[in-house]
């Protein structure tokens, strides 16, 4: 279960504008499973970037939740491995920037 609710993610991507409930038969209900999958994979990536489990936090910081939303929305908008004919740059409020204060940094050699 993701720390970001499915309803928050739907609001973030404007889900109701994409597929209305009951539209196209069962497509709208099947979309919930796909959106939850995007949240789950985004959370896994955030855990890997942080270098620690989210259970380490008493309360999940809003910046961590926002990083999950950004990654999940990216997967929702870009379903293929490659983007062709698109140029861009990382925004100042990127995922890495949002996670940096909470990341466990490991540098050098650990002496046993």
JOCOR-V141619 format. One record per pair of residues at least 24 apart in sequence whose C-alpha atoms are under 7 Angstrom apart, sorted by the first residue. I is the first residue (numbers start at 0). J is the second residue. D is the distance in Angstrom with one decimal. If there is no record, write none. Layout:
BEGIN
I;J;D
I;J;D
END
This chain:
BEGIN
1;38;6.4
1;39;5.8
1;42;6.8
3;64;6.2
5;35;6.4
8;68;6.4
12;72;6.5
37;71;4.9
37;74;6.5
37;75;6.9
38;67;6.8
38;71;5.3
41;67;5.3
41;70;5.4
41;71;5.3
42;67;5.7
49;98;6.7
49;101;6.6
49;102;4.3
49;103;6.1
50;102;6.3
50;103;5.6
51;103;7.0
62;97;5.4
62;98;6.9
63;97;6.6
63;98;6.1
66;94;4.9
66;97;6.5
END
